[in-house]
Amino acid sequence: MSGHPGLAAWHAHMAGGGDPQALRDLLAEGAVFHSPVVHTPQEGGDKVFAYLHAASQVLGGDDFRYLREIVDGNQACLEFQSVLDGIQINGVDIITWNEEGKISDFKVMVRPLKAINKVWEKMGEMLAAQGAS
């Protein structure tokens, strides 16, 4: 979709079924993740990996698709939609890459409220299963 190598790698990861090692390789060591349901930013590659891997398992099913993207230099805003337990989810991924093309900051925003509640429930289950805090 885009000429940015980091964005192309992200799309390849999403299209490839969410391979965990491929995801880990996309992340900068000091990456930060901003969840739609957790107040504090999650810092460090391992924590960001845990959240993004859980999110890809929760949201990344057959119904997931990106609707549009806005790219400016090393930043992108990607609007997505998905369906989770019959609830239509609409959201935005705001991604920043460092100079090496690794994800340094990843923010997710989700609407409407019932979608946020469902994502919170499912993410909690997935993170508990992974042993993350």
MODELLER restraints for C-alpha pairs under 7 A, 6 or more apart:
rsr = mdl.restraints
at = mdl.atoms
rsr.add(forms.Gaussian(group=physical.xy_distance, feature=features.Distance(at['CA:2:A'], at['CA:8:A']), mean=6.38, stdev=0.5))
rsr.add(forms.Gaussian(group=physical.xy_distance, feature=features.Distance(at['CA:5:A'], at['CA:101:A']), mean=6.66, stdev=0.5))
rsr.add(forms.Gaussian(group=physical.xy_distance, feature=features.Distance(at['CA:6:A'], at['CA:97:A']), mean=6.63, stdev=0.5))
rsr.add(forms.Gaussian(group=physical.xy_distance, feature=features.Distance(at['CA:6:A'], at['CA:101:A']), mean=4.94, stdev=0.5))
rsr.add(forms.Gaussian(group=physical.xy_distance, feature=features.Distance(at['CA:6:A'], at['CA:102:A']), mean=6.45, stdev=0.5))
rsr.add(forms.Gaussian(group=physical.xy_distance, feature=features.Distance(at['CA:13:A'], at['CA:19:A']), mean=6.92, stdev=0.5))
rsr.add(forms.Gaussian(group=physical.xy_distance, feature=features.Distance(at['CA:13:A'], at['CA:22:A']), mean=6.70, stdev=0.5))
rsr.add(forms.Gaussian(group=physical.xy_distance, feature=features.Distance(at['CA:13:A'], at['CA:23:A']), mean=6.74, stdev=0.5))
rsr.add(forms.Gaussian(group=physical.xy_distance, feature=features.Distance(at['CA:18:A'], at['CA:56:A']), mean=6.57, stdev=0.5))
rsr.add(forms.Gaussian(group=physical.xy_distance, feature=features.Distance(at['CA:20:A'], at['CA:53:A']), mean=6.73, stdev=0.5))
rsr.add(forms.Gaussian(group=physical.xy_distance, feature=features.Distance(at['CA:24:A'], at['CA:49:A']), mean=6.04, stdev=0.5))
rsr.add(forms.Gaussian(group=physical.xy_distance, feature=features.Distance(at['CA:26:A'], at['CA:102:A']), mean=5.22, stdev=0.5))
rsr.add(forms.Gaussian(group=physical.xy_distance, feature=features.Distance(at['CA:26:A'], at['CA:103:A']), mean=6.06, stdev=0.5))
rsr.add(forms.Gaussian(group=physical.xy_distance, feature=features.Distance(at['CA:27:A'], at['CA:45:A']), mean=6.10, stdev=0.5))
rsr.add(forms.Gaussian(group=physical.xy_distance, feature=features.Distance(at['CA:27:A'], at['CA:102:A']), mean=5.11, stdev=0.5))
rsr.add(forms.Gaussian(group=physical.xy_distance, feature=features.Distance(at['CA:27:A'], at['CA:103:A']), mean=4.74, stdev=0.5))
rsr.add(forms.Gaussian(group=physical.xy_distance, feature=features.Distance(at['CA:27:A'], at['CA:104:A']), mean=6.64, stdev=0.5))
rsr.add(forms.Gaussian(group=physical.xy_distance, feature=features.Distance(at['CA:28:A'], at['CA:45:A']), mean=6.16, stdev=0.5))
rsr.add(forms.Gaussian(group=physical.xy_distance, feature=features.Distance(at['CA:28:A'], at['CA:102:A']), mean=5.03, stdev=0.5))
rsr.add(forms.Gaussian(group=physical.xy_distance, feature=features.Distance(at['CA:28:A'], at['CA:103:A']), mean=5.49, stdev=0.5))
rsr.add(forms.Gaussian(group=physical.xy_distance, feature=features.Distance(at['CA:28:A'], at['CA:104:A']), mean=5.35, stdev=0.5))
rsr.add(forms.Gaussian(group=physical.xy_distance, feature=features.Distance(at['CA:29:A'], at['CA:44:A']), mean=5.89, stdev=0.5))
rsr.add(forms.Gaussian(group=physical.xy_distance, feature=features.Distance(at['CA:29:A'], at['CA:45:A']), mean=4.60, stdev=0.5))
rsr.add(forms.Gaussian(group=physical.xy_distance, feature=features.Distance(at['CA:30:A'], at['CA:43:A']), mean=6.62, stdev=0.5))
rsr.add(forms.Gaussian(group=physical.xy_distance, feature=features.Distance(at['CA:30:A'], at['CA:44:A']), mean=4.57, stdev=0.5))
rsr.add(forms.Gaussian(group=physical.xy_distance, feature=features.Distance(at['CA:30:A'], at['CA:45:A']), mean=5.71, stdev=0.5))
rsr.add(forms.Gaussian(group=physical.xy_distance, feature=features.Distance(at['CA:30:A'], at['CA:104:A']), mean=6.71, stdev=0.5))
rsr.add(forms.Gaussian(group=physical.xy_distance, feature=features.Distance(at['CA:31:A'], at['CA:43:A']), mean=6.00, stdev=0.5))
rsr.add(forms.Gaussian(group=physical.xy_distance, feature=features.Distance(at['CA:31:A'], at['CA:44:A']), mean=5.09, stdev=0.5))
rsr.add(forms.Gaussian(group=physical.xy_distance, feature=features.Distance(at['CA:31:A'], at['CA:45:A']), mean=5.27, stdev=0.5))
rsr.add(forms.Gaussian(group=physical.xy_distance, feature=features.Distance(at['CA:31:A'], at['CA:48:A']), mean=6.55, stdev=0.5))
rsr.add(forms.Gaussian(group=physical.xy_distance, feature=features.Distance(at['CA:31:A'], at['CA:103:A']), mean=6.54, stdev=0.5))
rsr.add(forms.Gaussian(group=physical.xy_distance, feature=features.Distance(at['CA:31:A'], at['CA:104:A']), mean=4.24, stdev=0.5))
rsr.add(forms.Gaussian(group=physical.xy_distance, feature=features.Distance(at['CA:31:A'], at['CA:105:A']), mean=5.55, stdev=0.5))
rsr.add(forms.Gaussian(group=physical.xy_distance, feature=features.Distance(at['CA:32:A'], at['CA:41:A']), mean=6.38, stdev=0.5))
rsr.add(forms.Gaussian(group=physical.xy_distance, feature=features.Distance(at['CA:32:A'], at['CA:42:A']), mean=5.59, stdev=0.5))
rsr.add(forms.Gaussian(group=physical.xy_distance, feature=features.Distance(at['CA:32:A'], at['CA:43:A']), mean=4.47, stdev=0.5))
rsr.add(forms.Gaussian(group=physical.xy_distance, feature=features.Distance(at['CA:32:A'], at['CA:44:A']), mean=6.14, stdev=0.5))
rsr.add(forms.Gaussian(group=physical.xy_distance, feature=features.Distance(at['CA:32:A'], at['CA:48:A']), mean=6.30, stdev=0.5))
rsr.add(forms.Gaussian(group=physical.xy_distance, feature=features.Distance(at['CA:32:A'], at['CA:104:A']), mean=6.20, stdev=0.5))
rsr.add(forms.Gaussian(group=physical.xy_distance, feature=features.Distance(at['CA:32:A'], at['CA:105:A']), mean=4.81, stdev=0.5))
rsr.add(forms.Gaussian(group=physical.xy_distance, feature=features.Distance(at['CA:32:A'], at['CA:106:A']), mean=6.35, stdev=0.5))
rsr.add(forms.Gaussian(group=physical.xy_distance, feature=features.Distance(at['CA:33:A'], at['CA:41:A']), mean=5.65, stdev=0.5))
rsr.add(forms.Gaussian(group=physical.xy_distance, feature=features.Distance(at['CA:33:A'], at['CA:42:A']), mean=4.99, stdev=0.5))
rsr.add(forms.Gaussian(group=physical.xy_distance, feature=features.Distance(at['CA:33:A'], at['CA:43:A']), mean=6.41, stdev=0.5))
rsr.add(forms.Gaussian(group=physical.xy_distance, feature=features.Distance(at['CA:33:A'], at['CA:48:A']), mean=5.44, stdev=0.5))
rsr.add(forms.Gaussian(group=physical.xy_distance, feature=features.Distance(at['CA:33:A'], at['CA:105:A']), mean=5.96, stdev=0.5))
rsr.add(forms.Gaussian(group=physical.xy_distance, feature=features.Distance(at['CA:33:A'], at['CA:106:A']), mean=4.89, stdev=0.5))
rsr.add(forms.Gaussian(group=physical.xy_distance, feature=features.Distance(at['CA:33:A'], at['CA:107:A']), mean=5.84, stdev=0.5))
rsr.add(forms.Gaussian(group=physical.xy_distance, feature=features.Distance(at['CA:34:A'], at['CA:41:A']), mean=4.90, stdev=0.5))
rsr.add(forms.Gaussian(group=physical.xy_distance, feature=features.Distance(at['CA:34:A'], at['CA:42:A']), mean=6.45, stdev=0.5))
rsr.add(forms.Gaussian(group=physical.xy_distance, feature=features.Distance(at['CA:34:A'], at['CA:106:A']), mean=6.18, stdev=0.5))
rsr.add(forms.Gaussian(group=physical.xy_distance, feature=features.Distance(at['CA:34:A'], at['CA:107:A']), mean=4.46, stdev=0.5))
rsr.add(forms.Gaussian(group=physical.xy_distance, feature=features.Distance(at['CA:34:A'], at['CA:108:A']), mean=6.25, stdev=0.5))
rsr.add(forms.Gaussian(group=physical.xy_distance, feature=features.Distance(at['CA:35:A'], at['CA:107:A']), mean=6.30, stdev=0.5))
rsr.add(forms.Gaussian(group=physical.xy_distance, feature=features.Distance(at['CA:35:A'], at['CA:108:A']), mean=5.60, stdev=0.5))
rsr.add(forms.Gaussian(group=physical.xy_distance, feature=features.Distance(at['CA:36:A'], at['CA:108:A']), mean=5.67, stdev=0.5))
rsr.add(forms.Gaussian(group=physical.xy_distance, feature=features.Distance(at['CA:36:A'], at['CA:109:A']), mean=5.15, stdev=0.5))
rsr.add(forms.Gaussian(group=physical.xy_distance, feature=features.Distance(at['CA:36:A'], at['CA:110:A']), mean=6.28, stdev=0.5))
rsr.add(forms.Gaussian(group=physical.xy_distance, feature=features.Distance(at['CA:37:A'], at['CA:120:A']), mean=6.17, stdev=0.5))
rsr.add(forms.Gaussian(group=physical.xy_distance, feature=features.Distance(at['CA:42:A'], at['CA:48:A']), mean=6.33, stdev=0.5))
rsr.add(forms.Gaussian(group=physical.xy_distance, feature=features.Distance(at['CA:50:A'], at['CA:132:A']), mean=6.84, stdev=0.5))
rsr.add(forms.Gaussian(group=physical.xy_distance, feature=features.Distance(at['CA:54:A'], at['CA:123:A']), mean=6.25, stdev=0.5))
rsr.add(forms.Gaussian(group=physical.xy_distance, feature=features.Distance(at['CA:54:A'], at['CA:126:A']), mean=5.67, stdev=0.5))
rsr.add(forms.Gaussian(group=physical.xy_distance, feature=features.Distance(at['CA:54:A'], at['CA:127:A']), mean=6.26, stdev=0.5))
rsr.add(forms.Gaussian(group=physical.xy_distance, feature=features.Distance(at['CA:55:A'], at['CA:123:A']), mean=6.57, stdev=0.5))
rsr.add(forms.Gaussian(group=physical.xy_distance, feature=features.Distance(at['CA:58:A'], at['CA:122:A']), mean=6.43, stdev=0.5))
rsr.add(forms.Gaussian(group=physical.xy_distance, feature=features.Distance(at['CA:58:A'], at['CA:123:A']), mean=6.64, stdev=0.5))
rsr.add(forms.Gaussian(group=physical.xy_distance, feature=features.Distance(at['CA:59:A'], at['CA:82:A']), mean=6.51, stdev=0.5))
rsr.add(forms.Gaussian(group=physical.xy_distance, feature=features.Distance(at['CA:63:A'], at['CA:82:A']), mean=5.01, stdev=0.5))
rsr.add(forms.Gaussian(group=physical.xy_distance, feature=features.Distance(at['CA:63:A'], at['CA:83:A']), mean=5.83, stdev=0.5))
rsr.add(forms.Gaussian(group=physical.xy_distance, feature=features.Distance(at['CA:64:A'], at['CA:81:A']), mean=5.77, stdev=0.5))
rsr.add(forms.Gaussian(group=physical.xy_distance, feature=features.Distance(at['CA:64:A'], at['CA:82:A']), mean=4.30, stdev=0.5))
rsr.add(forms.Gaussian(group=physical.xy_distance, feature=features.Distance(at['CA:65:A'], at['CA:80:A']), mean=5.62, stdev=0.5))
rsr.add(forms.Gaussian(group=physical.xy_distance, feature=features.Distance(at['CA:65:A'], at['CA:81:A']), mean=5.70, stdev=0.5))
rsr.add(forms.Gaussian(group=physical.xy_distance, feature=features.Distance(at['CA:65:A'], at['CA:82:A']), mean=6.59, stdev=0.5))
rsr.add(forms.Gaussian(group=physical.xy_distance, feature=features.Distance(at['CA:66:A'], at['CA:78:A']), mean=6.61, stdev=0.5))
rsr.add(forms.Gaussian(group=physical.xy_distance, feature=features.Distance(at['CA:66:A'], at['CA:79:A']), mean=5.72, stdev=0.5))
rsr.add(forms.Gaussian(group=physical.xy_distance, feature=features.Distance(at['CA:66:A'], at['CA:80:A']), mean=4.17, stdev=0.5))
rsr.add(forms.Gaussian(group=physical.xy_distance, feature=features.Distance(at['CA:66:A'], at['CA:81:A']), mean=6.48, stdev=0.5))
rsr.add(forms.Gaussian(group=physical.xy_distance, feature=features.Distance(at['CA:67:A'], at['CA:79:A']), mean=5.53, stdev=0.5))
rsr.add(forms.Gaussian(group=physical.xy_distance, feature=features.Distance(at['CA:67:A'], at['CA:80:A']), mean=5.40, stdev=0.5))
rsr.add(forms.Gaussian(group=physical.xy_distance, feature=features.Distance(at['CA:68:A'], at['CA:78:A']), mean=5.92, stdev=0.5))
rsr.add(forms.Gaussian(group=physical.xy_distance, feature=features.Distance(at['CA:68:A'], at['CA:79:A']), mean=5.47, stdev=0.5))
rsr.add(forms.Gaussian(group=physical.xy_distance, feature=features.Distance(at['CA:69:A'], at['CA:76:A']), mean=6.77, stdev=0.5))
rsr.add(forms.Gaussian(group=physical.xy_distance, feature=features.Distance(at['CA:69:A'], at['CA:77:A']), mean=5.52, stdev=0.5))
rsr.add(forms.Gaussian(group=physical.xy_distance, feature=features.Distance(at['CA:69:A'], at['CA:78:A']), mean=4.38, stdev=0.5))
rsr.add(forms.Gaussian(group=physical.xy_distance, feature=features.Distance(at['CA:69:A'], at['CA:79:A']), mean=6.27, stdev=0.5))
rsr.add(forms.Gaussian(group=physical.xy_distance, feature=features.Distance(at['CA:70:A'], at['CA:76:A']), mean=5.57, stdev=0.5))
rsr.add(forms.Gaussian(group=physical.xy_distance, feature=features.Distance(at['CA:70:A'], at['CA:77:A']), mean=5.12, stdev=0.5))
rsr.add(forms.Gaussian(group=physical.xy_distance, feature=features.Distance(at['CA:70:A'], at['CA:78:A']), mean=6.56, stdev=0.5))
rsr.add(forms.Gaussian(group=physical.xy_distance, feature=features.Distance(at['CA:71:A'], at['CA:77:A']), mean=6.45, stdev=0.5))
rsr.add(forms.Gaussian(group=physical.xy_distance, feature=features.Distance(at['CA:74:A'], at['CA:96:A']), mean=5.78, stdev=0.5))
rsr.add(forms.Gaussian(group=physical.xy_distance, feature=features.Distance(at['CA:74:A'], at['CA:97:A']), mean=5.35, stdev=0.5))
rsr.add(forms.Gaussian(group=physical.xy_distance, feature=features.Distance(at['CA:75:A'], at['CA:95:A']), mean=5.63, stdev=0.5))
rsr.add(forms.Gaussian(group=physical.xy_distance, feature=features.Distance(at['CA:75:A'], at['CA:96:A']), mean=4.47, stdev=0.5))
rsr.add(forms.Gaussian(group=physical.xy_distance, feature=features.Distance(at['CA:75:A'], at['CA:97:A']), mean=6.48, stdev=0.5))
rsr.add(forms.Gaussian(group=physical.xy_distance, feature=features.Distance(at['CA:76:A'], at['CA:94:A']), mean=5.76, stdev=0.5))
rsr.add(forms.Gaussian(group=physical.xy_distance, feature=features.Distance(at['CA:76:A'], at['CA:95:A']), mean=5.31, stdev=0.5))
rsr.add(forms.Gaussian(group=physical.xy_distance, feature=features.Distance(at['CA:76:A'], at['CA:96:A']), mean=6.66, stdev=0.5))
rsr.add(forms.Gaussian(group=physical.xy_distance, feature=features.Distance(at['CA:77:A'], at['CA:92:A']), mean=6.60, stdev=0.5))
rsr.add(forms.Gaussian(group=physical.xy_distance, feature=features.Distance(at['CA:77:A'], at['CA:93:A']), mean=5.72, stdev=0.5))
rsr.add(forms.Gaussian(group=physical.xy_distance, feature=features.Distance(at['CA:77:A'], at['CA:94:A']), mean=4.49, stdev=0.5))
rsr.add(forms.Gaussian(group=physical.xy_distance, feature=features.Distance(at['CA:77:A'], at['CA:95:A']), mean=6.48, stdev=0.5))
rsr.add(forms.Gaussian(group=physical.xy_distance, feature=features.Distance(at['CA:78:A'], at['CA:92:A']), mean=5.43, stdev=0.5))
rsr.add(forms.Gaussian(group=physical.xy_distance, feature=features.Distance(at['CA:78:A'], at['CA:93:A']), mean=5.05, stdev=0.5))
rsr.add(forms.Gaussian(group=physical.xy_distance, feature=features.Distance(at['CA:78:A'], at['CA:94:A']), mean=6.41, stdev=0.5))
rsr.add(forms.Gaussian(group=physical.xy_distance, feature=features.Distance(at['CA:79:A'], at['CA:91:A']), mean=5.71, stdev=0.5))
rsr.add(forms.Gaussian(group=physical.xy_distance, feature=features.Distance(at['CA:79:A'], at['CA:92:A']), mean=4.34, stdev=0.5))
rsr.add(forms.Gaussian(group=physical.xy_distance, feature=features.Distance(at['CA:79:A'], at['CA:93:A']), mean=6.43, stdev=0.5))
rsr.add(forms.Gaussian(group=physical.xy_distance, feature=features.Distance(at['CA:80:A'], at['CA:90:A']), mean=5.87, stdev=0.5))
rsr.add(forms.Gaussian(group=physical.xy_distance, feature=features.Distance(at['CA:80:A'], at['CA:91:A']), mean=5.26, stdev=0.5))
rsr.add(forms.Gaussian(group=physical.xy_distance, feature=features.Distance(at['CA:80:A'], at['CA:92:A']), mean=5.93, stdev=0.5))
rsr.add(forms.Gaussian(group=physical.xy_distance, feature=features.Distance(at['CA:81:A'], at['CA:89:A']), mean=5.41, stdev=0.5))
rsr.add(forms.Gaussian(group=physical.xy_distance, feature=features.Distance(at['CA:81:A'], at['CA:90:A']), mean=4.49, stdev=0.5))
rsr.add(forms.Gaussian(group=physical.xy_distance, feature=features.Distance(at['CA:81:A'], at['CA:91:A']), mean=6.24, stdev=0.5))
rsr.add(forms.Gaussian(group=physical.xy_distance, feature=features.Distance(at['CA:82:A'], at['CA:88:A']), mean=6.08, stdev=0.5))
rsr.add(forms.Gaussian(group=physical.xy_distance, feature=features.Distance(at['CA:82:A'], at['CA:89:A']), mean=5.10, stdev=0.5))
rsr.add(forms.Gaussian(group=physical.xy_distance, feature=features.Distance(at['CA:82:A'], at['CA:90:A']), mean=6.69, stdev=0.5))
rsr.add(forms.Gaussian(group=physical.xy_distance, feature=features.Distance(at['CA:83:A'], at['CA:89:A']), mean=5.66, stdev=0.5))
rsr.add(forms.Gaussian(group=physical.xy_distance, feature=features.Distance(at['CA:87:A'], at['CA:115:A']), mean=6.31, stdev=0.5))
rsr.add(forms.Gaussian(group=physical.xy_distance, feature=features.Distance(at['CA:88:A'], at['CA:115:A']), mean=6.84, stdev=0.5))
rsr.add(forms.Gaussian(group=physical.xy_distance, feature=features.Distance(at['CA:89:A'], at['CA:111:A']), mean=6.37, stdev=0.5))
rsr.add(forms.Gaussian(group=physical.xy_distance, feature=features.Distance(at['CA:89:A'], at['CA:115:A']), mean=5.39, stdev=0.5))
rsr.add(forms.Gaussian(group=physical.xy_distance, feature=features.Distance(at['CA:90:A'], at['CA:110:A']), mean=5.86, stdev=0.5))
rsr.add(forms.Gaussian(group=physical.xy_distance, feature=features.Distance(at['CA:90:A'], at['CA:111:A']), mean=5.45, stdev=0.5))
rsr.add(forms.Gaussian(group=physical.xy_distance, feature=features.Distance(at['CA:91:A'], at['CA:109:A']), mean=5.38, stdev=0.5))
rsr.add(forms.Gaussian(group=physical.xy_distance, feature=features.Distance(at['CA:91:A'], at['CA:110:A']), mean=4.16, stdev=0.5))
rsr.add(forms.Gaussian(group=physical.xy_distance, feature=features.Distance(at['CA:91:A'], at['CA:111:A']), mean=6.02, stdev=0.5))
rsr.add(forms.Gaussian(group=physical.xy_distance, feature=features.Distance(at['CA:92:A'], at['CA:108:A']), mean=5.70, stdev=0.5))
rsr.add(forms.Gaussian(group=physical.xy_distance, feature=features.Distance(at['CA:92:A'], at['CA:109:A']), mean=5.19, stdev=0.5))
rsr.add(forms.Gaussian(group=physical.xy_distance, feature=features.Distance(at['CA:92:A'], at['CA:110:A']), mean=6.56, stdev=0.5))
rsr.add(forms.Gaussian(group=physical.xy_distance, feature=features.Distance(at['CA:93:A'], at['CA:106:A']), mean=6.86, stdev=0.5))
rsr.add(forms.Gaussian(group=physical.xy_distance, feature=features.Distance(at['CA:93:A'], at['CA:107:A']), mean=5.72, stdev=0.5))
rsr.add(forms.Gaussian(group=physical.xy_distance, feature=features.Distance(at['CA:93:A'], at['CA:108:A']), mean=4.71, stdev=0.5))
rsr.add(forms.Gaussian(group=physical.xy_distance, feature=features.Distance(at['CA:93:A'], at['CA:109:A']), mean=6.69, stdev=0.5))
rsr.add(forms.Gaussian(group=physical.xy_distance, feature=features.Distance(at['CA:94:A'], at['CA:106:A']), mean=5.76, stdev=0.5))
rsr.add(forms.Gaussian(group=physical.xy_distance, feature=features.Distance(at['CA:94:A'], at['CA:107:A']), mean=5.02, stdev=0.5))
rsr.add(forms.Gaussian(group=physical.xy_distance, feature=features.Distance(at['CA:94:A'], at['CA:108:A']), mean=6.42, stdev=0.5))
rsr.add(forms.Gaussian(group=physical.xy_distance, feature=features.Distance(at['CA:95:A'], at['CA:103:A']), mean=6.91, stdev=0.5))
rsr.add(forms.Gaussian(group=physical.xy_distance, feature=features.Distance(at['CA:95:A'], at['CA:105:A']), mean=5.75, stdev=0.5))
rsr.add(forms.Gaussian(group=physical.xy_distance, feature=features.Distance(at['CA:95:A'], at['CA:106:A']), mean=4.63, stdev=0.5))
rsr.add(forms.Gaussian(group=physical.xy_distance, feature=features.Distance(at['CA:95:A'], at['CA:107:A']), mean=6.48, stdev=0.5))
rsr.add(forms.Gaussian(group=physical.xy_distance, feature=features.Distance(at['CA:96:A'], at['CA:103:A']), mean=5.87, stdev=0.5))
rsr.add(forms.Gaussian(group=physical.xy_distance, feature=features.Distance(at['CA:96:A'], at['CA:104:A']), mean=5.69, stdev=0.5))
rsr.add(forms.Gaussian(group=physical.xy_distance, feature=features.Distance(at['CA:96:A'], at['CA:105:A']), mean=5.02, stdev=0.5))
rsr.add(forms.Gaussian(group=physical.xy_distance, feature=features.Distance(at['CA:96:A'], at['CA:106:A']), mean=6.52, stdev=0.5))
rsr.add(forms.Gaussian(group=physical.xy_distance, feature=features.Distance(at['CA:97:A'], at['CA:103:A']), mean=4.36, stdev=0.5))
rsr.add(forms.Gaussian(group=physical.xy_distance, feature=features.Distance(at['CA:97:A'], at['CA:104:A']), mean=5.20, stdev=0.5))
rsr.add(forms.Gaussian(group=physical.xy_distance, feature=features.Distance(at['CA:97:A'], at['CA:105:A']), mean=6.95, stdev=0.5))
rsr.add(forms.Gaussian(group=physical.xy_distance, feature=features.Distance(at['CA:98:A'], at['CA:104:A']), mean=5.76, stdev=0.5))
rsr.add(forms.Gaussian(group=physical.xy_distance, feature=features.Distance(at['CA:110:A'], at['CA:116:A']), mean=5.94, stdev=0.5))
